[in-house]
Amino acid sequence: MNETIFKAYDVRGTYPDQIDEKTVKRIAKAYAEFVKPKVVAVGRDVRVSGESLQKAVIEGLTEAGVEVVDIGVVPTEMLYFAVGYYHYDGGIQVSASHNPAEYNGLKMIKAGVEALSSENGLPEIKKLAFSDEDFTSEQRGSVHEKDTTEDFLDFLSKFAECESIPELTVVANANFGMSGVVAEKLLERLGLDTVEFVKLNFEPNGTFPKGRPDPLVPENREETSELIRETKSHIGIAWDADGDRFYVADENGVFVEGCHLTALIAEYLLKKHPGEKILYDPRNIWAQIETVEAAGGVAILNKAGHTFIKNRMRSEDALFAGEMSGHFYYRDFYYADSGLITFLILLNIIAENPNKTMSQIVEPLRSKYFVSGEINFTVTDISAKLEEIEKTYSKGELDKTDGLSVSFDDWRFNLRASNTEPLLRLNVEARSEELCRVKTEELKKFLV
């Protein structure tokens, strides 16, 4: 077994050289030994290797005496839903999220949709997986299949709070995952016949024929933007391959930055739930802090990463959290992230502003909070590079909640190592567009 597949908040690697059926079966047994569940839901995304890996996970769990509910090929959020809604003791999703087709992995949760991470359970599971213990139970667990779709659509429906939505043409890029299929069923369930999808990469396909299924990467956004302009659509939306991340673009094909979308959603939710806590990550912070505080909420900084955010939300009983990377989390969804709930809330916001375009809705944020977007750099010695940049910008206010953040009166930056890839990620924000551009170029010289 390759130790490097144990990441900060999941298990992930290339198939079959780093992660294979034998590996995930062993990890499933270790998971069962650590969590000691009676009933576990198991799902998978559309990847070609997913079927055999899911089968191996189920074998590992049942050999350990666990009853398994096989929920099939689903967006990751449906695995979270199944565990929370049916009160299962845990869940495992076979997925590598937005990584290329040759990757696969495991996202593991406990009862109550509590995430397992490097701070909470993954080291123990890793230690057990690498031990010589067997973990085979005298009593083999059973397996049964369950279609959770109808219950999930009923659950999602309560987040659609608008009585009417104006005529809306939406370019919907599912990145060959399952979210588009479920979103289409959701619109039918809600009777939202004023919303029309222009479908893009809608047919599930685990080979990901257009490459890495990641809408955060700028080059992967262009076909969505082009189709918006070509069809004169009102907005564009995109999910990553397993559907736990969500993105929106305006009528001009310009994507809304994650920090701006977090601020928009927070403002919307705080109107209904004043005084609540909202979490945000350190990459870009000013839009969230100032919007949340102006709306009467409490803004709380937390390190990036879905398991870290979820666990902090739970301890704070926070209403909502948003990450620059496109993860949006809701207390009313077991503190978990959902691309489909975020889609519904976006529709609610549009319905509240029927005479405004998407660019007009987001303009107050775009014109005040200028950001670079995330820029990735391959760096040989990450620690040395961070130390060099910290010394160079030592006159600023330092924060090491997650990587290195340095703030000045009119600009700031965050530089952090990826939890899933060998990269340094840079985000810059400033009070003017020109200053943002200048400081981004200045920092890039240290990193190329």
C-alpha positions as CSV (number, residue, x, y, z in Angstrom):
1,M,0.0,0.0,0.0
2,N,1.2,3.5,-1.0
3,E,1.3,5.8,2.1
4,T,1.0,8.9,-0.1
5,I,-2.6,8.1,-0.9
6,F,-3.7,9.3,2.6
7,K,-4.3,13.0,2.0
8,A,-5.4,15.8,4.4
9,Y,-9.1,15.0,4.0
10,D,-9.5,11.8,2.0
11,V,-7.7,8.9,0.3
12,R,-6.7,9.6,-3.3
13,G,-4.3,8.3,-6.0
14,T,-3.9,7.0,-9.5
15,Y,-5.5,3.7,-10.5
16,P,-4.2,1.0,-10.4
17,D,-0.6,1.8,-9.5
18,Q,-1.3,3.8,-6.3
19,I,-4.8,2.7,-5.5
20,D,-6.5,-0.6,-6.4
21,E,-9.1,-3.0,-5.3
22,K,-6.9,-4.7,-2.7
23,T,-6.0,-1.3,-1.2
24,V,-9.5,0.0,-0.8
25,K,-10.8,-3.3,0.6
26,R,-8.1,-3.1,3.3
27,I,-8.9,0.6,4.0
28,A,-12.6,-0.3,4.2
29,K,-11.8,-2.9,6.8
30,A,-9.7,-0.4,8.8
31,Y,-12.5,2.1,8.5
32,A,-14.9,-0.5,10.0
33,E,-12.5,-1.2,12.8
34,F,-12.1,2.4,13.7
35,V,-15.7,3.7,13.3
36,K,-17.3,0.4,14.4
37,P,-20.5,1.1,12.4
38,K,-23.5,-1.2,12.0
39,V,-24.8,0.2,8.7
40,V,-22.7,2.1,6.1
41,A,-23.8,3.7,2.8
42,V,-21.5,3.3,-0.1
43,G,-21.7,5.2,-3.4
44,R,-19.4,6.1,-6.3
45,D,-18.9,8.7,-9.0
46,V,-18.8,8.0,-12.7
47,R,-15.1,7.0,-13.0
48,V,-14.4,3.9,-15.0
49,S,-12.5,2.3,-12.1
50,G,-15.3,3.1,-9.7
51,E,-17.4,0.0,-10.1
52,S,-14.7,-2.5,-9.2
53,L,-13.4,-0.3,-6.4
54,Q,-16.8,0.2,-4.9
55,K,-17.3,-3.6,-5.1
56,A,-14.0,-4.0,-3.2
57,V,-15.0,-1.5,-0.5
58,I,-18.3,-3.3,0.0
59,E,-16.5,-6.6,0.3
60,G,-14.2,-5.1,2.9
61,L,-17.0,-3.8,4.9
62,T,-19.2,-6.9,4.8
63,E,-16.2,-9.1,5.7
64,A,-15.8,-6.9,8.7
65,G,-19.4,-7.6,9.7
66,V,-20.9,-4.3,8.5
67,E,-24.3,-4.0,6.8
68,V,-23.9,-2.1,3.5
69,V,-26.4,0.1,1.7
70,D,-25.3,0.4,-2.0
71,I,-26.7,3.7,-3.3
72,G,-25.0,3.4,-6.7
73,V,-23.6,6.1,-9.0
74,V,-24.4,9.4,-7.3
75,P,-23.0,12.9,-6.7
76,T,-21.0,12.9,-3.5
77,E,-23.7,15.0,-1.8
78,M,-26.2,12.2,-2.2
79,L,-23.9,10.0,-0.1
80,Y,-23.9,12.8,2.6
81,F,-27.7,12.9,2.3
82,A,-28.1,9.2,2.7
83,V,-26.0,9.0,5.8
84,G,-27.7,12.0,7.4
85,Y,-31.3,11.4,6.3
86,Y,-31.5,7.7,7.0
87,H,-29.3,7.9,10.1
88,Y,-26.7,5.5,8.9
89,D,-23.5,5.0,11.0
90,G,-21.2,6.1,8.2
91,G,-20.6,6.4,4.5
92,I,-17.9,5.9,1.9
93,Q,-17.9,7.6,-1.5
94,V,-15.6,6.1,-4.1
95,S,-14.4,9.3,-5.9
96,A,-11.4,11.4,-6.8
97,S,-13.6,14.6,-7.1
98,H,-12.2,16.9,-9.8
99,N,-9.0,15.0,-10.5
100,P,-8.4,13.5,-13.9
101,A,-9.9,10.1,-15.0
102,E,-6.8,8.0,-14.0
103,Y,-7.4,9.0,-10.3
104,N,-9.8,7.5,-7.8
105,G,-10.2,7.6,-4.0
106,L,-12.4,7.4,-0.9
107,K,-14.3,10.1,0.9
108,M,-15.2,8.7,4.4
109,I,-17.7,10.0,6.9
110,K,-19.1,8.9,10.3
111,A,-22.6,9.1,11.6
112,G,-24.2,12.5,11.4
113,V,-22.1,13.2,8.2
114,E,-19.1,13.9,10.4
115,A,-16.1,14.1,8.1
116,L,-12.9,12.1,8.7
117,S,-9.6,14.0,8.0
118,S,-6.0,14.2,9.0
119,E,-7.2,15.9,12.2
120,N,-10.0,13.4,12.9
121,G,-9.7,9.7,12.1
122,L,-7.6,9.3,8.9
123,P,-4.3,8.8,10.7
124,E,-5.9,6.1,12.9
125,I,-7.4,4.4,9.8
126,K,-4.1,4.6,8.0
127,K,-2.3,3.0,11.0
128,L,-4.9,0.2,11.1
129,A,-4.7,-0.4,7.4
130,F,-0.9,-0.8,7.6
131,S,-1.1,-3.2,10.6
132,D,-1.1,-7.0,10.4
133,E,-4.5,-7.4,12.0
134,D,-7.2,-9.1,10.0
135,F,-10.5,-7.3,11.0
136,T,-12.6,-10.2,9.5
137,S,-15.8,-10.8,11.5
138,E,-17.3,-14.2,12.2
139,Q,-20.7,-12.7,11.1
140,R,-20.6,-11.4,7.5
141,G,-22.6,-8.2,6.8
142,S,-25.4,-8.1,4.3
143,V,-25.7,-5.8,1.2
144,H,-28.8,-4.2,-0.3
145,E,-29.3,-1.6,-2.9
146,K,-31.2,1.6,-2.4
147,D,-32.3,4.4,-4.8
148,T,-32.2,7.6,-2.7
149,T,-33.2,9.9,-5.6
150,E,-36.9,10.6,-4.7
151,D,-36.2,11.3,-1.0
152,F,-33.2,13.5,-2.0
153,L,-35.4,15.5,-4.4
154,D,-38.0,16.0,-1.7
155,F,-35.3,17.1,0.7
156,L,-33.8,19.6,-1.8
157,S,-37.2,21.1,-2.6
158,K,-37.4,22.9,0.7
159,F,-34.5,25.1,-0.3
160,A,-36.4,26.5,-3.3
161,E,-38.0,29.5,-1.5
162,C,-39.0,31.5,-4.6
163,E,-42.6,31.3,-5.8
164,S,-41.7,32.4,-9.3
165,I,-38.5,32.7,-11.3
166,P,-38.3,34.8,-14.5
167,E,-37.6,33.2,-17.8
168,L,-34.0,31.9,-17.4
169,T,-31.8,30.2,-20.0
170,V,-29.0,28.4,-18.2
171,V,-25.9,26.9,-19.7
172,A,-25.4,23.9,-17.4
173,N,-22.0,22.1,-17.6
174,A,-22.1,18.9,-15.6
175,N,-18.5,18.0,-16.5
176,F,-19.7,14.4,-17.4
177,G,-20.8,13.8,-13.8
178,M,-24.2,13.0,-12.3
179,S,-25.2,16.5,-11.0
180,G,-26.8,17.6,-14.3
181,V,-29.0,14.5,-14.4
182,V,-30.2,15.1,-10.8
183,A,-30.6,18.9,-11.4
184,E,-32.9,18.3,-14.4
185,K,-35.0,16.0,-12.2
186,L,-35.1,18.6,-9.5
187,L,-36.4,21.3,-11.9
188,E,-39.1,18.9,-13.0
189,R,-40.0,18.1,-9.4
190,L,-40.3,21.9,-8.6
191,G,-42.2,22.6,-11.7
192,L,-39.7,25.3,-12.7
193,D,-40.6,25.3,-16.4
194,T,-39.3,28.9,-16.7
195,V,-35.7,27.6,-16.3
196,E,-34.3,26.0,-19.4
197,F,-31.0,24.2,-19.5
198,V,-28.6,24.5,-22.4
199,K,-26.8,21.2,-21.7
200,L,-23.0,20.9,-21.8
201,N,-21.0,17.7,-21.0
202,F,-24.3,16.4,-19.6
203,E,-24.1,12.7,-20.4
204,P,-22.2,10.9,-17.6
205,N,-18.9,9.6,-18.8
206,G,-16.1,8.4,-16.5
207,T,-13.4,8.8,-19.1
208,F,-13.8,12.6,-18.9
209,P,-13.1,13.0,-22.7
210,K,-12.3,16.7,-22.4
211,G,-9.7,16.2,-19.6
212,R,-9.6,17.1,-16.0
213,P,-13.3,17.8,-14.9
214,D,-12.5,20.8,-12.8
215,P,-14.3,24.1,-13.5
216,L,-11.9,26.0,-11.2
217,V,-9.2,25.7,-13.8
218,P,-9.5,28.8,-16.1
219,E,-9.0,26.9,-19.4
220,N,-11.8,24.5,-18.5
221,R,-14.3,27.5,-18.2
222,E,-13.9,28.8,-21.7
223,E,-16.4,26.4,-23.4
224,T,-19.0,27.3,-20.8
225,S,-18.4,31.0,-21.4
226,E,-18.5,30.7,-25.2
227,L,-21.8,28.8,-25.1
228,I,-23.3,31.4,-22.8
229,R,-22.4,34.2,-25.3
230,E,-23.4,32.0,-28.3
231,T,-26.9,31.2,-26.9
232,K,-27.4,34.5,-25.2
233,S,-28.1,32.7,-22.0
234,H,-28.8,34.5,-18.8
235,I,-26.2,32.6,-16.7
236,G,-24.0,29.6,-16.8
237,I,-23.4,27.0,-14.1
238,A,-20.9,24.2,-13.6
239,W,-20.3,21.4,-11.2
240,D,-17.1,19.4,-10.9
241,A,-17.2,15.6,-11.6
242,D,-18.6,14.5,-8.3
243,G,-20.8,17.5,-7.9
244,D,-19.7,18.8,-4.5
245,R,-18.4,22.1,-6.0
246,F,-20.5,24.7,-7.9
247,Y,-19.7,27.7,-10.1
248,V,-21.7,30.4,-11.8
249,A,-20.9,32.7,-14.7
250,D,-22.8,35.8,-15.7
251,E,-24.5,36.6,-19.0
252,N,-21.2,37.8,-20.5
253,G,-19.5,34.4,-19.6
254,V,-17.5,35.9,-16.8
255,F,-17.3,33.5,-13.8
256,V,-18.2,34.8,-10.4
257,E,-15.3,34.5,-8.0
258,G,-15.8,32.1,-5.1
259,C,-15.4,34.9,-2.5
260,H,-18.1,37.0,-4.2
261,L,-20.5,34.1,-4.4
262,T,-19.9,33.3,-0.8
263,A,-20.7,36.9,0.1
264,L,-23.9,36.9,-2.0
265,I,-25.2,33.6,-0.5
266,A,-24.3,34.7,3.1
267,E,-26.1,38.0,2.6
268,Y,-29.2,36.1,1.3
269,L,-29.2,33.6,4.2
270,L,-28.6,36.3,6.9
271,K,-31.7,38.1,5.9
272,K,-33.6,35.1,7.0
273,H,-31.3,34.1,9.9
274,P,-29.8,37.3,11.4
275,G,-26.9,37.1,13.8
276,E,-25.7,33.7,12.6
277,K,-22.1,32.6,12.1
278,I,-20.6,32.3,8.6
279,L,-17.3,30.6,7.9
280,Y,-14.8,31.6,5.1
281,D,-11.4,30.4,4.1
282,P,-8.1,32.5,4.0
283,R,-7.6,32.8,0.3
284,N,-9.8,35.9,-0.3
285,I,-11.4,37.4,2.8
286,W,-12.5,41.0,2.5
287,A,-15.8,40.5,0.5
288,Q,-17.0,37.9,3.0
289,I,-16.0,39.7,6.2
290,E,-17.5,43.1,5.2
291,T,-20.6,41.6,3.7
292,V,-21.3,39.3,6.6
293,E,-20.8,42.0,9.2
294,A,-22.9,44.5,7.3
295,A,-25.7,41.9,7.2
296,G,-25.5,41.4,11.0
297,G,-23.7,38.1,10.9
298,V,-20.5,36.8,12.5
299,A,-17.6,36.1,10.1
300,I,-15.2,33.3,11.2
301,L,-11.9,32.4,9.5
302,N,-11.1,28.8,9.0
303,K,-8.4,26.8,7.1
304,A,-9.5,25.6,3.7
305,G,-10.5,22.0,3.1
306,H,-13.9,20.4,3.2
307,T,-13.4,18.3,6.3
308,F,-11.8,21.1,8.3
309,I,-14.7,23.5,7.4
310,K,-17.4,20.9,8.2
311,N,-15.9,20.1,11.6
312,R,-15.5,23.7,12.5
313,M,-19.1,24.5,11.3
314,R,-20.3,21.7,13.6
315,S,-18.5,23.0,16.6
316,E,-19.6,26.6,16.0
317,D,-23.1,25.6,14.8
318,A,-22.5,27.9,11.8
319,L,-25.3,28.6,9.4
320,F,-23.2,28.6,6.2
321,A,-19.6,28.4,4.9
322,G,-18.1,29.1,1.5
323,E,-14.7,28.4,0.0
324,M,-13.1,30.1,-2.9
325,S,-12.7,26.7,-4.5
326,G,-16.5,26.4,-5.0
327,H,-17.5,24.3,-1.9
328,F,-20.6,25.7,-0.2
329,Y,-21.8,24.2,3.1
330,Y,-25.1,24.4,4.9
331,R,-26.1,23.7,8.5
332,D,-29.5,22.5,7.1
333,F,-27.6,19.9,5.0
334,Y,-25.8,18.2,7.9
335,Y,-23.0,20.9,7.7
336,A,-22.0,19.4,4.4
337,D,-21.3,20.8,1.0
338,S,-23.9,20.7,-1.8
339,G,-23.7,21.9,-5.4
340,L,-27.4,21.4,-5.9
341,I,-28.5,23.4,-2.9
342,T,-26.2,26.2,-4.0
343,F,-27.9,26.1,-7.4
344,L,-31.3,26.5,-5.8
345,I,-30.2,29.4,-3.6
346,L,-28.8,31.1,-6.7
347,L,-32.2,30.8,-8.3
348,N,-33.7,32.3,-5.1
349,I,-31.3,35.3,-5.4
350,I,-32.1,35.8,-9.1
351,A,-35.9,35.6,-8.2
352,E,-35.4,38.4,-5.7
353,N,-33.7,40.5,-8.4
354,P,-36.0,39.9,-11.4
355,N,-34.9,43.1,-13.2
356,K,-31.2,42.6,-12.8
357,T,-28.7,40.6,-14.8
358,M,-26.2,38.3,-13.0
359,S,-23.5,40.8,-13.7
360,Q,-25.6,43.6,-12.1
361,I,-26.3,41.4,-9.0
362,V,-22.6,40.8,-8.4
363,E,-21.3,44.2,-9.5
364,P,-21.3,45.8,-6.0
365,L,-18.8,43.1,-5.0
366,R,-16.7,43.1,-8.2
367,S,-16.3,46.8,-8.2
368,K,-15.0,46.9,-4.6
369,Y,-13.1,43.6,-4.1
370,F,-10.6,42.9,-6.8
371,V,-9.0,39.4,-6.8
372,S,-6.4,37.7,-8.9
373,G,-8.1,34.3,-9.1
374,E,-6.1,31.3,-7.9
375,I,-2.7,30.8,-9.6
376,N,-0.8,27.5,-9.2
377,F,3.0,27.1,-9.1
378,T,5.1,24.0,-9.1
379,V,7.8,24.7,-6.5
380,T,10.7,22.4,-5.6
381,D,11.0,23.4,-1.9
382,I,7.7,24.7,-0.7
383,S,8.9,25.4,2.9
384,A,11.9,27.4,1.7
385,K,9.8,29.4,-0.7
386,L,7.3,30.3,1.9
387,E,10.0,31.4,4.3
388,E,11.6,33.6,1.6
389,I,8.3,35.3,0.8
390,E,7.5,35.8,4.5
391,K,10.8,37.6,5.1
392,T,10.3,39.8,2.0
393,Y,6.8,40.9,3.1
394,S,7.5,40.9,6.9
395,K,6.1,44.5,7.3
396,G,2.6,43.2,6.6
397,E,0.3,41.6,9.1
398,L,1.0,37.8,9.1
399,D,-1.5,35.0,9.6
400,K,-0.7,31.3,9.3
401,T,-4.2,29.8,9.7
402,D,-3.6,28.1,6.4
403,G,-0.3,28.6,4.6
404,L,1.0,32.2,4.6
405,S,-1.4,35.2,4.6
406,V,0.1,38.7,4.6
407,S,-2.2,41.8,4.8
408,F,-1.6,45.5,4.1
409,D,-4.1,48.3,4.2
410,D,-5.0,48.1,0.5
411,W,-3.9,44.6,-0.5
412,R,-3.2,41.2,0.8
413,F,-2.2,37.7,-0.4
414,N,-2.5,34.1,0.7
415,L,0.0,31.4,-0.4
416,R,-0.7,27.9,0.6
417,A,0.4,24.4,-0.4
418,S,-2.3,22.2,-2.0
419,N,-3.6,19.4,0.2
420,T,-4.1,17.2,-2.9
421,E,-1.4,18.1,-5.4
422,P,2.3,19.2,-5.3
423,L,1.6,22.9,-5.8
424,L,1.7,26.3,-4.2
425,R,-1.5,28.2,-4.7
426,L,-1.5,32.0,-4.8
427,N,-4.4,34.4,-4.3
428,V,-4.1,38.1,-4.2
429,E,-6.8,40.7,-3.4
430,A,-6.7,44.5,-3.4
431,R,-8.8,47.6,-3.2
432,S,-8.1,48.6,-6.8
433,E,-7.8,46.5,-10.0
434,E,-4.5,48.0,-10.9
435,L,-2.9,47.3,-7.5
436,C,-4.2,43.7,-7.7
437,R,-2.5,43.3,-11.1
438,V,0.8,44.9,-9.9
439,K,1.1,42.9,-6.7
440,T,0.1,39.6,-8.5
441,E,2.9,40.1,-11.0
442,E,5.3,41.0,-8.2
443,L,4.6,37.8,-6.4
444,K,4.7,35.7,-9.5
445,K,8.4,36.6,-10.0
446,F,9.2,34.8,-6.7
447,L,7.3,31.7,-7.8
448,V,8.1,31.0,-11.5
